[in-house]
């Protein structure tokens, strides 16, 4: 008896950033494939705003994600107690509502929402209603998963998109405003101007714990808005999240504990310092779409190699994170970024793109450190934060 033909060629569990971008590239470059995206929530992309610096992306990626962009700004600013600065690096954002609209039109009936996945194997997916779907390629894009192999700090945020009663006066985003009370670690405010009177304002903390006190952060956010002299006419939406900030660990053990063809945050593919995942997600979407033999196994192998390579190449960034989280008093962590933003703009751009040169890395560390020297030296070994060693 001949084996049953699978229901689909590719099933992607998760319709967020990583899964959506892979689906977009497969639809564009491999239109012959029978593709299905399964999103557990009511809309593709959830409620998010994904951002990065334009220089983080390759020229090709800038071109193909252009239809997804909600906004682009020619400059941004940072504010610290010791200095403020405006930089001319372009900054881009993707609103999940626009993301859902664009990808939804392209995928059509190939994207299901309200379809949570409760079981995932190399050739089959089980939905919450117990339907079983089969595919030659099954990709797990359902977001981060807990595990003990890697050690993390946490970037926690809550933001309000608001319509103001009068213009805010910003010419570009405020990527970091650390001239605020330092609460629950390194705290800064982040503002994206979508129009003369519309802003997304987020209160962000680099914290040791991942608990998010939404009520308290809402009060702190409201206080900041009032101190800026901005008057809110209406609250349009709220978004919140907790993102991992990599400190160290055993990436081989992580993958031994990850049985699926995982992508995105589930594959530890994000900038260790910023938590930005858009650049890695665009690169991976291109690489998966280019696989000559597309199966669960080939995707798994590709992503695992990409993840481990990125982890090895980004050890320096994790060391800086350990200095931030382990060598700094929580209310003094802002000094690390304050000093960093005194460096030349091209170096800052290469840092955010995870392409820092040896000279860049030396320049960042040269001079009087913004943390106690003894604590900084103690935080250098990755083993200082590894939760568990492999037997």
LUMNU-351755 format. One record per residue (C-alpha): residue in one letter; chain; z, y, x. Coordinates in pm, whole numbers. Example, Ala and Ser with C-alpha at 12.3 -4.5 7.8 and 13.67 -1.06 7.14 Angstrom:
@kekol: A&tormi: A&pz: 780&py: -450&px: 1230 .
@kekol: S&tormi: A&pz: 714&py: -106&px: 1367 .
// end
This chain:
@kekol: X&tormi: A&pz: 0&py: 0&px: 0 .
@kekol: X&tormi: A&pz: -109&py: 332&px: 147 .
@kekol: X&tormi: A&pz: 170&py: 586&px: 215 .
@kekol: X&tormi: A&pz: 202&py: 857&px: -44 .
@kekol: X&tormi: A&pz: 34&py: 1187&px: 33 .
@kekol: X&tormi: A&pz: 303&py: 1456&px: 86 .
@kekol: X&tormi: A&pz: 334&py: 1725&px: -180 .
@kekol: X&tormi: A&pz: 274&py: 2003&px: 75 .
@kekol: X&tormi: A&pz: 163&py: 2053&px: 431 .
@kekol: X&tormi: A&pz: 445&py: 2299&px: 507 .
@kekol: X&tormi: A&pz: 771&py: 2371&px: 327 .
@kekol: X&tormi: A&pz: 983&py: 2661&px: 450 .
@kekol: X&tormi: A&pz: 1342&py: 2657&px: 326 .
@kekol: X&tormi: A&pz: 1449&py: 3022&px: 314 .
@kekol: X&tormi: A&pz: 1246&py: 3328&px: 221 .
@kekol: X&tormi: A&pz: 1420&py: 3580&px: 445 .
@kekol: X&tormi: A&pz: 1278&py: 3755&px: 750 .
@kekol: X&tormi: A&pz: 1208&py: 3452&px: 972 .
@kekol: X&tormi: A&pz: 1076&py: 3229&px: 695 .
@kekol: X&tormi: A&pz: 875&py: 3507&px: 534 .
@kekol: X&tormi: A&pz: 703&py: 3608&px: 856 .
@kekol: X&tormi: A&pz: 609&py: 3247&px: 936 .
@kekol: X&tormi: A&pz: 466&py: 3209&px: 587 .
@kekol: X&tormi: A&pz: 274&py: 3533&px: 626 .
@kekol: X&tormi: A&pz: 112&py: 3421&px: 953 .
@kekol: X&tormi: A&pz: 32&py: 3075&px: 819 .
@kekol: X&tormi: A&pz: -129&py: 3226&px: 509 .
@kekol: X&tormi: A&pz: -338&py: 3458&px: 727 .
@kekol: X&tormi: A&pz: -435&py: 3217&px: 1005 .
@kekol: X&tormi: A&pz: -416&py: 2875&px: 836 .
@kekol: X&tormi: A&pz: -517&py: 2939&px: 474 .
@kekol: X&tormi: A&pz: -618&py: 2576&px: 425 .
@kekol: X&tormi: A&pz: -255&py: 2463&px: 442 .
@kekol: X&tormi: A&pz: -64&py: 2379&px: 127 .
@kekol: X&tormi: A&pz: 235&py: 2602&px: 184 .
@kekol: X&tormi: A&pz: 559&py: 2642&px: -12 .
@kekol: X&tormi: A&pz: 848&py: 2884&px: 50 .
@kekol: X&tormi: A&pz: 1180&py: 2806&px: -121 .
@kekol: X&tormi: A&pz: 1417&py: 3100&px: -158 .
@kekol: X&tormi: A&pz: 1762&py: 3026&px: -296 .
@kekol: X&tormi: A&pz: 1819&py: 3379&px: -425 .
@kekol: X&tormi: A&pz: 1648&py: 3577&px: -700 .
@kekol: X&tormi: A&pz: 1409&py: 3762&px: -466 .
@kekol: X&tormi: A&pz: 1240&py: 3701&px: -134 .
@kekol: X&tormi: A&pz: 1420&py: 3875&px: 149 .
@kekol: X&tormi: A&pz: 1747&py: 3932&px: -37 .
@kekol: X&tormi: A&pz: 1893&py: 4283&px: -1 .
@kekol: X&tormi: A&pz: 1838&py: 4391&px: 359 .
@kekol: X&tormi: A&pz: 1682&py: 4651&px: 583 .
@kekol: X&tormi: A&pz: 1537&py: 4514&px: 907 .
@kekol: X&tormi: A&pz: 1479&py: 4757&px: 1192 .
@kekol: X&tormi: A&pz: 1386&py: 4774&px: 1556 .
@kekol: X&tormi: A&pz: 1232&py: 5008&px: 1808 .
@kekol: X&tormi: A&pz: 854&py: 5004&px: 1806 .
@kekol: X&tormi: A&pz: 858&py: 4931&px: 2180 .
@kekol: X&tormi: A&pz: 1041&py: 4602&px: 2108 .
@kekol: X&tormi: A&pz: 718&py: 4458&px: 1963 .
@kekol: X&tormi: A&pz: 394&py: 4353&px: 2125 .
@kekol: X&tormi: A&pz: 83&py: 4554&px: 2031 .
@kekol: X&tormi: A&pz: -50&py: 4257&px: 1830 .
@kekol: X&tormi: A&pz: 274&py: 4222&px: 1637 .
@kekol: X&tormi: A&pz: 279&py: 4595&px: 1559 .
@kekol: X&tormi: A&pz: -64&py: 4554&px: 1405 .
@kekol: X&tormi: A&pz: -3&py: 4254&px: 1182 .
@kekol: X&tormi: A&pz: 339&py: 4360&px: 1052 .
@kekol: X&tormi: A&pz: 213&py: 4711&px: 972 .
@kekol: X&tormi: A&pz: 168&py: 4633&px: 597 .
@kekol: X&tormi: A&pz: 535&py: 4534&px: 581 .
@kekol: X&tormi: A&pz: 670&py: 4857&px: 727 .
@kekol: X&tormi: A&pz: 856&py: 5085&px: 491 .
@kekol: X&tormi: A&pz: 913&py: 5371&px: 736 .
@kekol: X&tormi: A&pz: 836&py: 5480&px: 1089 .
@kekol: X&tormi: A&pz: 1000&py: 5769&px: 1274 .
@kekol: X&tormi: A&pz: 891&py: 5932&px: 1600 .
@kekol: X&tormi: A&pz: 1244&py: 5989&px: 1726 .
@kekol: X&tormi: A&pz: 1607&py: 5897&px: 1680 .
@kekol: X&tormi: A&pz: 1942&py: 6034&px: 1784 .
@kekol: X&tormi: A&pz: 2279&py: 5906&px: 1902 .
@kekol: X&tormi: A&pz: 2614&py: 6083&px: 1889 .
@kekol: X&tormi: A&pz: 2919&py: 6013&px: 2103 .
@kekol: X&tormi: A&pz: 3238&py: 6208&px: 2173 .
@kekol: X&tormi: A&pz: 3112&py: 6308&px: 2520 .
@kekol: X&tormi: A&pz: 2747&py: 6380&px: 2439 .
@kekol: X&tormi: A&pz: 2468&py: 6361&px: 2183 .
@kekol: X&tormi: A&pz: 2104&py: 6288&px: 2252 .
@kekol: X&tormi: A&pz: 1764&py: 6268&px: 2083 .
@kekol: X&tormi: A&pz: 1517&py: 6009&px: 2216 .
@kekol: X&tormi: A&pz: 1143&py: 5995&px: 2147 .
@kekol: X&tormi: A&pz: 1120&py: 5617&px: 2105 .
@kekol: X&tormi: A&pz: 961&py: 5536&px: 1765 .
@kekol: X&tormi: A&pz: 1185&py: 5347&px: 1525 .
@kekol: X&tormi: A&pz: 1062&py: 5128&px: 1238 .
@kekol: X&tormi: A&pz: 1214&py: 4966&px: 930 .
@kekol: X&tormi: A&pz: 1125&py: 4702&px: 672 .
@kekol: X&tormi: A&pz: 1299&py: 4723&px: 336 .
@kekol: X&tormi: A&pz: 1350&py: 4382&px: 176 .
@kekol: X&tormi: A&pz: 1214&py: 4512&px: -155 .
@kekol: X&tormi: A&pz: 884&py: 4606&px: 9 .
@kekol: X&tormi: A&pz: 889&py: 4284&px: 211 .
@kekol: X&tormi: A&pz: 923&py: 4084&px: -112 .
@kekol: X&tormi: A&pz: 644&py: 4276&px: -281 .
@kekol: X&tormi: A&pz: 393&py: 4231&px: 2 .
@kekol: X&tormi: A&pz: 468&py: 3867&px: 80 .
@kekol: X&tormi: A&pz: 506&py: 3779&px: -288 .
@kekol: X&tormi: A&pz: 153&py: 3905&px: -361 .
@kekol: X&tormi: A&pz: 11&py: 3707&px: -71 .
@kekol: X&tormi: A&pz: 194&py: 3381&px: -146 .
@kekol: X&tormi: A&pz: 187&py: 3398&px: -524 .
@kekol: X&tormi: A&pz: 284&py: 3062&px: -673 .
@kekol: X&tormi: A&pz: 350&py: 2931&px: -321 .
@kekol: X&tormi: A&pz: 683&py: 3114&px: -317 .
@kekol: X&tormi: A&pz: 965&py: 2996&px: -541 .
@kekol: X&tormi: A&pz: 1281&py: 3198&px: -597 .
@kekol: X&tormi: A&pz: 1610&py: 3075&px: -743 .
@kekol: X&tormi: A&pz: 1535&py: 2746&px: -568 .
@kekol: X&tormi: A&pz: 1836&py: 2667&px: -347 .
@kekol: X&tormi: A&pz: 1796&py: 2379&px: -104 .
@kekol: X&tormi: A&pz: 2083&py: 2129&px: -83 .
@kekol: X&tormi: A&pz: 1924&py: 1867&px: 139 .
@kekol: X&tormi: A&pz: 1672&py: 1895&px: 421 .
@kekol: X&tormi: A&pz: 1512&py: 1617&px: 626 .
@kekol: X&tormi: A&pz: 1207&py: 1607&px: 854 .
@kekol: X&tormi: A&pz: 973&py: 1516&px: 567 .
@kekol: X&tormi: A&pz: 1159&py: 1603&px: 249 .
@kekol: X&tormi: A&pz: 1360&py: 1875&px: 81 .
@kekol: X&tormi: A&pz: 1606&py: 1827&px: -204 .
@kekol: X&tormi: A&pz: 1667&py: 2115&px: -443 .
@kekol: X&tormi: A&pz: 1989&py: 2192&px: -629 .
@kekol: X&tormi: A&pz: 1834&py: 2053&px: -948 .
@kekol: X&tormi: A&pz: 1776&py: 1725&px: -756 .
@kekol: X&tormi: A&pz: 1400&py: 1759&px: -738 .
@kekol: X&tormi: A&pz: 1267&py: 1612&px: -413 .
@kekol: X&tormi: A&pz: 962&py: 1765&px: -244 .
@kekol: X&tormi: A&pz: 782&py: 1621&px: 57 .
@kekol: X&tormi: A&pz: 584&py: 1782&px: 336 .
@kekol: X&tormi: A&pz: 440&py: 1705&px: 677 .
@kekol: X&tormi: A&pz: 628&py: 2005&px: 817 .
@kekol: X&tormi: A&pz: 972&py: 2116&px: 702 .
@kekol: X&tormi: A&pz: 1118&py: 2437&px: 851 .
@kekol: X&tormi: A&pz: 1477&py: 2552&px: 806 .
@kekol: X&tormi: A&pz: 1497&py: 2931&px: 774 .
@kekol: X&tormi: A&pz: 1817&py: 2960&px: 572 .
@kekol: X&tormi: A&pz: 2005&py: 3194&px: 804 .
@kekol: X&tormi: A&pz: 2292&py: 3140&px: 1049 .
@kekol: X&tormi: A&pz: 2496&py: 2824&px: 1045 .
@kekol: X&tormi: A&pz: 2851&py: 2778&px: 1175 .
@kekol: X&tormi: A&pz: 2918&py: 2577&px: 1488 .
@kekol: X&tormi: A&pz: 3154&py: 2557&px: 1783 .
@kekol: X&tormi: A&pz: 2900&py: 2534&px: 2064 .
@kekol: X&tormi: A&pz: 2842&py: 2912&px: 2085 .
@kekol: X&tormi: A&pz: 3096&py: 3194&px: 2096 .
@kekol: X&tormi: A&pz: 3029&py: 3510&px: 1899 .
@kekol: X&tormi: A&pz: 3160&py: 3853&px: 1830 .
@kekol: X&tormi: A&pz: 3053&py: 4008&px: 1502 .
@kekol: X&tormi: A&pz: 2854&py: 4307&px: 1389 .
@kekol: X&tormi: A&pz: 2976&py: 4389&px: 1038 .
@kekol: X&tormi: A&pz: 2823&py: 4654&px: 820 .
@kekol: X&tormi: A&pz: 2813&py: 4797&px: 472 .
@kekol: X&tormi: A&pz: 2558&py: 5056&px: 369 .
@kekol: X&tormi: A&pz: 2469&py: 5274&px: 73 .
@kekol: X&tormi: A&pz: 2123&py: 5401&px: -4 .
@kekol: X&tormi: A&pz: 2185&py: 5733&px: -176 .
@kekol: X&tormi: A&pz: 1994&py: 6019&px: -334 .
@kekol: X&tormi: A&pz: 2144&py: 6354&px: -234 .
@kekol: X&tormi: A&pz: 2162&py: 6675&px: -431 .
@kekol: X&tormi: A&pz: 1994&py: 6869&px: -149 .
@kekol: X&tormi: A&pz: 1808&py: 6794&px: 179 .
@kekol: X&tormi: A&pz: 2008&py: 6627&px: 455 .
@kekol: X&tormi: A&pz: 1821&py: 6800&px: 740 .
@kekol: X&tormi: A&pz: 1767&py: 6491&px: 958 .
@kekol: X&tormi: A&pz: 1437&py: 6466&px: 1147 .
@kekol: X&tormi: A&pz: 1485&py: 6099&px: 1231 .
@kekol: X&tormi: A&pz: 1741&py: 5820&px: 1219 .
@kekol: X&tormi: A&pz: 2091&py: 5841&px: 1357 .
@kekol: X&tormi: A&pz: 2107&py: 5501&px: 1524 .
@kekol: X&tormi: A&pz: 2467&py: 5547&px: 1642 .
@kekol: X&tormi: A&pz: 2718&py: 5813&px: 1545 .
@kekol: X&tormi: A&pz: 3036&py: 5708&px: 1725 .
@kekol: X&tormi: A&pz: 3210&py: 6044&px: 1675 .
@kekol: X&tormi: A&pz: 3424&py: 5876&px: 1410 .
@kekol: X&tormi: A&pz: 3762&py: 5702&px: 1403 .
@kekol: X&tormi: A&pz: 3729&py: 5377&px: 1594 .
@kekol: X&tormi: A&pz: 3835&py: 5118&px: 1338 .
@kekol: X&tormi: A&pz: 3818&py: 4739&px: 1370 .
@kekol: X&tormi: A&pz: 3644&py: 4751&px: 1708 .
@kekol: X&tormi: A&pz: 3346&py: 4964&px: 1810 .
@kekol: X&tormi: A&pz: 3263&py: 5164&px: 1499 .
@kekol: X&tormi: A&pz: 2961&py: 5383&px: 1442 .
@kekol: X&tormi: A&pz: 2764&py: 5522&px: 1150 .
@kekol: X&tormi: A&pz: 2392&py: 5465&px: 1109 .
@kekol: X&tormi: A&pz: 2159&py: 5671&px: 891 .
@kekol: X&tormi: A&pz: 1793&py: 5623&px: 800 .
@kekol: X&tormi: A&pz: 1624&py: 5918&px: 625 .
@kekol: X&tormi: A&pz: 1373&py: 5781&px: 373 .
@kekol: X&tormi: A&pz: 1290&py: 6125&px: 231 .
@kekol: X&tormi: A&pz: 1432&py: 6476&px: 251 .
@kekol: X&tormi: A&pz: 1704&py: 6378&px: 8 .
@kekol: X&tormi: A&pz: 1730&py: 5998&px: 37 .
@kekol: X&tormi: A&pz: 1937&py: 5821&px: 303 .
@kekol: X&tormi: A&pz: 2053&py: 5474&px: 389 .
@kekol: X&tormi: A&pz: 2394&py: 5522&px: 553 .
@kekol: X&tormi: A&pz: 2574&py: 5223&px: 705 .
@kekol: X&tormi: A&pz: 2923&py: 5189&px: 848 .
@kekol: X&tormi: A&pz: 2904&py: 4934&px: 1132 .
@kekol: X&tormi: A&pz: 3178&py: 4770&px: 1340 .
@kekol: X&tormi: A&pz: 3154&py: 4543&px: 1643 .
@kekol: X&tormi: A&pz: 3459&py: 4331&px: 1565 .
@kekol: X&tormi: A&pz: 3639&py: 4023&px: 1688 .
@kekol: X&tormi: A&pz: 3666&py: 3879&px: 1336 .
@kekol: X&tormi: A&pz: 3397&py: 3829&px: 1074 .
@kekol: X&tormi: A&pz: 3599&py: 3928&px: 766 .
@kekol: X&tormi: A&pz: 3434&py: 4217&px: 584 .
@kekol: X&tormi: A&pz: 3671&py: 4440&px: 385 .
@kekol: X&tormi: A&pz: 3411&py: 4594&px: 157 .
@kekol: X&tormi: A&pz: 3652&py: 4814&px: -38 .
@kekol: X&tormi: A&pz: 3797&py: 4974&px: 274 .
@kekol: X&tormi: A&pz: 3456&py: 5025&px: 435 .
@kekol: X&tormi: A&pz: 3327&py: 5185&px: 115 .
@kekol: X&tormi: A&pz: 3613&py: 5435&px: 136 .
@kekol: X&tormi: A&pz: 3544&py: 5502&px: 505 .
@kekol: X&tormi: A&pz: 3173&py: 5544&px: 433 .
@kekol: X&tormi: A&pz: 3240&py: 5786&px: 149 .
@kekol: X&tormi: A&pz: 3467&py: 5990&px: 376 .
@kekol: X&tormi: A&pz: 3193&py: 6012&px: 642 .
@kekol: X&tormi: A&pz: 2933&py: 6124&px: 388 .
@kekol: X&tormi: A&pz: 3164&py: 6397&px: 263 .
@kekol: X&tormi: A&pz: 3241&py: 6518&px: 617 .
@kekol: X&tormi: A&pz: 2868&py: 6554&px: 684 .
@kekol: X&tormi: A&pz: 2849&py: 6793&px: 388 .
@kekol: X&tormi: A&pz: 2617&py: 6560&px: 198 .
@kekol: X&tormi: A&pz: 2657&py: 6551&px: -180 .
@kekol: X&tormi: A&pz: 2556&py: 6225&px: -346 .
@kekol: X&tormi: A&pz: 2360&py: 6254&px: -670 .
@kekol: X&tormi: A&pz: 2324&py: 5877&px: -717 .
@kekol: X&tormi: A&pz: 2392&py: 5549&px: -543 .
@kekol: X&tormi: A&pz: 2067&py: 5351&px: -543 .
@kekol: X&tormi: A&pz: 2184&py: 5026&px: -384 .
@kekol: X&tormi: A&pz: 2438&py: 4868&px: -150 .
@kekol: X&tormi: A&pz: 2377&py: 4623&px: 130 .
@kekol: X&tormi: A&pz: 2620&py: 4448&px: 360 .
@kekol: X&tormi: A&pz: 2622&py: 4174&px: 618 .
@kekol: X&tormi: A&pz: 2784&py: 4008&px: 917 .
@kekol: X&tormi: A&pz: 2559&py: 3937&px: 1217 .
@kekol: X&tormi: A&pz: 2646&py: 3732&px: 1526 .
@kekol: X&tormi: A&pz: 2674&py: 3900&px: 1866 .
@kekol: X&tormi: A&pz: 2634&py: 3637&px: 2138 .
@kekol: X&tormi: A&pz: 2912&py: 3611&px: 2396 .
@kekol: X&tormi: A&pz: 2844&py: 3273&px: 2552 .
@kekol: X&tormi: A&pz: 2840&py: 2900&px: 2496 .
@kekol: X&tormi: A&pz: 2638&py: 2585&px: 2538 .
@kekol: X&tormi: A&pz: 2289&py: 2623&px: 2391 .
@kekol: X&tormi: A&pz: 2206&py: 2257&px: 2459 .
@kekol: X&tormi: A&pz: 2505&py: 2149&px: 2252 .
@kekol: X&tormi: A&pz: 2403&py: 2396&px: 1980 .
@kekol: X&tormi: A&pz: 2066&py: 2226&px: 1948 .
@kekol: X&tormi: A&pz: 2220&py: 1878&px: 1956 .
@kekol: X&tormi: A&pz: 2418&py: 1991&px: 1650 .
@kekol: X&tormi: A&pz: 2109&py: 2138&px: 1481 .
@kekol: X&tormi: A&pz: 1919&py: 1843&px: 1333 .
@kekol: X&tormi: A&pz: 1636&py: 2041&px: 1174 .
@kekol: X&tormi: A&pz: 1337&py: 2251&px: 1278 .
@kekol: X&tormi: A&pz: 1550&py: 2564&px: 1258 .
@kekol: X&tormi: A&pz: 1420&py: 2919&px: 1303 .
@kekol: X&tormi: A&pz: 1556&py: 3275&px: 1305 .
@kekol: X&tormi: A&pz: 1932&py: 3326&px: 1332 .
@kekol: X&tormi: A&pz: 1978&py: 2952&px: 1279 .
@kekol: X&tormi: A&pz: 1794&py: 2907&px: 1610 .
@kekol: X&tormi: A&pz: 2003&py: 3174&px: 1789 .
@kekol: X&tormi: A&pz: 1693&py: 3393&px: 1815 .
@kekol: X&tormi: A&pz: 1818&py: 3751&px: 1812 .
@kekol: X&tormi: A&pz: 1894&py: 4022&px: 2065 .
@kekol: X&tormi: A&pz: 2239&py: 3938&px: 2201 .
@kekol: X&tormi: A&pz: 2365&py: 4299&px: 2198 .
@kekol: X&tormi: A&pz: 2204&py: 4455&px: 1890 .
@kekol: X&tormi: A&pz: 2167&py: 4149&px: 1669 .
@kekol: X&tormi: A&pz: 1807&py: 4259&px: 1594 .
@kekol: X&tormi: A&pz: 1596&py: 3955&px: 1505 .
@kekol: X&tormi: A&pz: 1264&py: 4113&px: 1403 .
@kekol: X&tormi: A&pz: 1098&py: 4101&px: 1750 .
@kekol: X&tormi: A&pz: 1187&py: 3734&px: 1801 .
@kekol: X&tormi: A&pz: 1079&py: 3651&px: 1446 .
@kekol: X&tormi: A&pz: 733&py: 3805&px: 1491 .
@kekol: X&tormi: A&pz: 680&py: 3624&px: 1820 .
@kekol: X&tormi: A&pz: 788&py: 3291&px: 1678 .
@kekol: X&tormi: A&pz: 572&py: 3330&px: 1366 .
@kekol: X&tormi: A&pz: 265&py: 3377&px: 1586 .
@kekol: X&tormi: A&pz: 353&py: 3076&px: 1801 .
@kekol: X&tormi: A&pz: 412&py: 2844&px: 1506 .
@kekol: X&tormi: A&pz: 89&py: 2950&px: 1338 .
@kekol: X&tormi: A&pz: -99&py: 2873&px: 1661 .
@kekol: X&tormi: A&pz: 31&py: 2514&px: 1693 .
@kekol: X&tormi: A&pz: -274&py: 2284&px: 1694 .
@kekol: X&tormi: A&pz: -74&py: 1996&px: 1544 .
@kekol: X&tormi: A&pz: 170&py: 2135&px: 1289 .
@kekol: X&tormi: A&pz: 453&py: 1891&px: 1213 .
@kekol: X&tormi: A&pz: 829&py: 1913&px: 1182 .
@kekol: X&tormi: A&pz: 858&py: 1763&px: 1529 .
@kekol: X&tormi: A&pz: 617&py: 2005&px: 1698 .
@kekol: X&tormi: A&pz: 784&py: 2304&px: 1533 .
@kekol: X&tormi: A&pz: 1127&py: 2175&px: 1633 .
@kekol: X&tormi: A&pz: 1016&py: 2128&px: 1994 .
@kekol: X&tormi: A&pz: 852&py: 2472&px: 2011 .
@kekol: X&tormi: A&pz: 1153&py: 2656&px: 1865 .
@kekol: X&tormi: A&pz: 1408&py: 2467&px: 2072 .
@kekol: X&tormi: A&pz: 1221&py: 2550&px: 2393 .
@kekol: X&tormi: A&pz: 1183&py: 2914&px: 2284 .
@kekol: X&tormi: A&pz: 1552&py: 2937&px: 2192 .
@kekol: X&tormi: A&pz: 1680&py: 2782&px: 2514 .
@kekol: X&tormi: A&pz: 1444&py: 2992&px: 2726 .
@kekol: X&tormi: A&pz: 1555&py: 3311&px: 2555 .
@kekol: X&tormi: A&pz: 1921&py: 3210&px: 2593 .
@kekol: X&tormi: A&pz: 1876&py: 3150&px: 2966 .
@kekol: X&tormi: A&pz: 1686&py: 3475&px: 3016 .
@kekol: X&tormi: A&pz: 1943&py: 3683&px: 2826 .
@kekol: X&tormi: A&pz: 2259&py: 3583&px: 3008 .
@kekol: X&tormi: A&pz: 2298&py: 3937&px: 3142 .
@kekol: X&tormi: A&pz: 2315&py: 4077&px: 2789 .
@kekol: X&tormi: A&pz: 2586&py: 3827&px: 2694 .
@kekol: X&tormi: A&pz: 2783&py: 3934&px: 3000 .
@kekol: X&tormi: A&pz: 2769&py: 4295&px: 2878 .
@kekol: X&tormi: A&pz: 2888&py: 4174&px: 2537 .
@kekol: X&tormi: A&pz: 3184&py: 4000&px: 2699 .
@kekol: X&tormi: A&pz: 3273&py: 4324&px: 2873 .
@kekol: X&tormi: A&pz: 3248&py: 4503&px: 2539 .
@kekol: X&tormi: A&pz: 3454&py: 4250&px: 2343 .
@kekol: X&tormi: A&pz: 3688&py: 4107&px: 2607 .
@kekol: X&tormi: A&pz: 3735&py: 4379&px: 2870 .
@kekol: X&tormi: A&pz: 3762&py: 4682&px: 2641 .
@kekol: X&tormi: A&pz: 4040&py: 4779&px: 2407 .
@kekol: X&tormi: A&pz: 3886&py: 4774&px: 2056 .
@kekol: X&tormi: A&pz: 3921&py: 5150&px: 2009 .
@kekol: X&tormi: A&pz: 3766&py: 5218&px: 2352 .
@kekol: X&tormi: A&pz: 3457&py: 5000&px: 2316 .
@kekol: X&tormi: A&pz: 3243&py: 5301&px: 2227 .
@kekol: X&tormi: A&pz: 3266&py: 5415&px: 2592 .
@kekol: X&tormi: A&pz: 3034&py: 5131&px: 2698 .
@kekol: X&tormi: A&pz: 2751&py: 5254&px: 2474 .
@kekol: X&tormi: A&pz: 2835&py: 5618&px: 2544 .
@kekol: X&tormi: A&pz: 2774&py: 5558&px: 2914 .
@kekol: X&tormi: A&pz: 2465&py: 5345&px: 2846 .
@kekol: X&tormi: A&pz: 2305&py: 5630&px: 2652 .
@kekol: X&tormi: A&pz: 2328&py: 5858&px: 2955 .
@kekol: X&tormi: A&pz: 2064&py: 5643&px: 3128 .
@kekol: X&tormi: A&pz: 1685&py: 5713&px: 3136 .
@kekol: X&tormi: A&pz: 1492&py: 5652&px: 2815 .
@kekol: X&tormi: A&pz: 1245&py: 5397&px: 2966 .
@kekol: X&tormi: A&pz: 1540&py: 5185&px: 3082 .
@kekol: X&tormi: A&pz: 1695&py: 5203&px: 2735 .
@kekol: X&tormi: A&pz: 1365&py: 5092&px: 2581 .
@kekol: X&tormi: A&pz: 1335&py: 4795&px: 2816 .
@kekol: X&tormi: A&pz: 1696&py: 4699&px: 2744 .
@kekol: X&tormi: A&pz: 1642&py: 4692&px: 2367 .
@kekol: X&tormi: A&pz: 1320&py: 4494&px: 2414 .
@kekol: X&tormi: A&pz: 1520&py: 4239&px: 2621 .
@kekol: X&tormi: A&pz: 1290&py: 4311&px: 2916 .
@kekol: X&tormi: A&pz: 1541&py: 4477&px: 3150 .
@kekol: X&tormi: A&pz: 1435&py: 4452&px: 3515 .
@kekol: X&tormi: A&pz: 1669&py: 4365&px: 3802 .
@kekol: X&tormi: A&pz: 1678&py: 4735&px: 3889 .
@kekol: X&tormi: A&pz: 1765&py: 4819&px: 3529 .
@kekol: X&tormi: A&pz: 2050&py: 4569&px: 3529 .
@kekol: X&tormi: A&pz: 2189&py: 4708&px: 3852 .
@kekol: X&tormi: A&pz: 2158&py: 5067&px: 3724 .
@kekol: X&tormi: A&pz: 2354&py: 4982&px: 3410 .
@kekol: X&tormi: A&pz: 2645&py: 4846&px: 3616 .
@kekol: X&tormi: A&pz: 2645&py: 5100&px: 3901 .
@kekol: X&tormi: A&pz: 2915&py: 5365&px: 3897 .
@kekol: X&tormi: A&pz: 3261&py: 5385&px: 3752 .
@kekol: X&tormi: A&pz: 3283&py: 5120&px: 3481 .
@kekol: X&tormi: A&pz: 3386&py: 5229&px: 3130 .
@kekol: X&tormi: A&pz: 3626&py: 4931&px: 3116 .
@kekol: X&tormi: A&pz: 3915&py: 4823&px: 3344 .
@kekol: X&tormi: A&pz: 3773&py: 4663&px: 3659 .
@kekol: X&tormi: A&pz: 4003&py: 4360&px: 3652 .
@kekol: X&tormi: A&pz: 3919&py: 4283&px: 3291 .
@kekol: X&tormi: A&pz: 3548&py: 4336&px: 3360 .
@kekol: X&tormi: A&pz: 3553&py: 4087&px: 3648 .
@kekol: X&tormi: A&pz: 3741&py: 3833&px: 3438 .
@kekol: X&tormi: A&pz: 3478&py: 3855&px: 3163 .
@kekol: X&tormi: A&pz: 3179&py: 3791&px: 3390 .
@kekol: X&tormi: A&pz: 3184&py: 3406&px: 3384 .
@kekol: X&tormi: A&pz: 3032&py: 3270&px: 3065 .
@kekol: X&tormi: A&pz: 3297&py: 2999&px: 3067 .
@kekol: X&tormi: A&pz: 3553&py: 3271&px: 2987 .
@kekol: X&tormi: A&pz: 3448&py: 3260&px: 2621 .
@kekol: X&tormi: A&pz: 3290&py: 2916&px: 2577 .
@kekol: X&tormi: A&pz: 3464&py: 2751&px: 2286 .
@kekol: X&tormi: A&pz: 3396&py: 2395&px: 2386 .
@kekol: X&tormi: A&pz: 3251&py: 2218&px: 2685 .
@kekol: X&tormi: A&pz: 3024&py: 1919&px: 2648 .
@kekol: X&tormi: A&pz: 3190&py: 1587&px: 2723 .
// end
